[in-house]
Amino acid sequence: MVSLGELVSLAGSSLRPLAPFDAARGISGVHVSELEDPGRYLDGGELLLTTGIPLRAAAADAYVDRLAAQGIGAIGIGLGEGWEQAPPALVERCRSAGIPVFEVPDGAPFLDVSRAFWSIAGRGGQEEAIRTAHAHTRLVQAAAGPDPVAAVVRVMAQAIGGWVAWLPLGRSAAPALLHPRSLEGMLPSVRADVERSLLRSGVEAASFVSHGSTVVAHAVTDGERTRGALALGAGRPFGSSDRQLALTATALLRLLTAGDTGGSTPPADWITALALRGEAPAARALAAVSDVDLPLLFRVVASGQPAAGGIGRGVERDGVHLTLWPADSDPAAGSGITSGEVGLEDVPAAAARVVALHRTSSGGGLQVDPDARARRWAATLASSVPDLHRTVVAYLRNRQQAERAARALGVHRNTIRPRILAAERLLDVSLDDPDVAAELWIALRDLPL
């Protein structure tokens, strides 16, 4: 996918907007057609370029409505071949349908727009991350809209540039879906392949080849019961961004199918699950469409029993319960390990660390990750007055002996004790505690004075 804003920027004068548009909107391709109804040749999300020949034989309203039903990404009309300016009826109908509309000036070849698209599509790195993040957002927005299951399937297919099938299980289950609909004849054989490779084996994910496509299938479960499967197919190997999107779509389908069966899964539960899985863009998007306010910083708590009061009910990993808490709140777990303050993107790393610490912990109340609390102490001292920082370093370096610290600093020994007391009040710890001293010394020793 290419963002419409990037495409317009790179195409320059070859693609002029005729109405305000969403710069983050994803464009899956550039297609040129003079057919009155080009929908059967489109997959959704494309920028359709036309010289306007169809508009001479058909009403603009009907033309735009057919393209809107197909999920067109944008429309561009080339001038000079019968139209000196874009037909007002076309522009107005596109505005009312929410379809971005552009003009290609007389003399500007459509090929300039196609080259701009493929130039952007060929970039890697940051551009790929932006497109993936936007695809995550579109998936979550689709799940929050009308006919959400079909919308998630459609958006997922557009994002990977292939086909996607939703295969619900059970006699009373809703009908299976496949996008694009022109390939629905594949459904019986796709279902057979998925049942053989995924559902009968009891695994959560499987990969195989079907109809000349590389296929990845994920089981969609609701508790201990499998509700169905999501299958993705494309004529190319799937990359890491494709697999991340598949995990997001699978999580959303779990939420949607739980709701369909009378269950109730609060959005906060899924936000936590997505964050712990490393899908921060999807977690943020779900929070936005669910009106859940997320803090800037979090703590991850690992405990033997579920800790109520966090963001959602958390998840369980091999007998360890993980919950997400705002950094400025006090976790209510009776015992366990809590991480330091982390951003949403760093939640998975913090979770891995507190799980490892929890497995080697002897219990005894809720403990803060030693590395995290020592970094916080060191940062607090570094931002305090320089004399306080230097005195604590000298005190710890000389094994909490005030006289030796005073000689090292060139001050009277009676100066050391008041400074140490001030530092202990600032950090709310005792520097004579061997655990505190050891952790803080490790955090301080490499910092410049």
Salt bridges, closest charged atoms under 4 A:
ASP37 OD1 - ARG66 NE 3.91
ASP43 OD1 - HIS179 NE2 3.83
ASP61 OD2 - ARG93 NH1 3.81
ASP65 OD2 - ARG93 NH2 2.75
GLU103 OE2 - ARG16 NH1 3.85
ASP112 OD1 - ARG115 NH1 3.98
GLU128 OE1 - ARG131 NH2 3.08
ASP193 OD1 - ARG196 NH2 2.58
GLU195 OE2 - ARG191 NH1 3.88
ASP222 OD2 - ARG227 NH2 3.43
ASP242 OD2 - ARG236 NH1 2.93
ASP269 OD2 - ARG313 NE 2.51
GLU279 OE2 - ARG277 NH1 3.45
ASP318 OD2 - ARG359 NH2 3.62
GLU341 OE2 - ARG299 NH2 3.58
GLU345 OE2 - ARG284 NH1 2.57
ASP369 OD2 - ARG353 NE 2.60
ASP371 OD2 - ARG375 NH1 2.14
ASP387 OD1 - ARG390 NH2 2.68
ASP387 OD2 - ARG419 NH2 3.73
GLU403 OE2 - ARG413 NH1 2.71
GLU439 OE1 - ARG373 NE 2.65
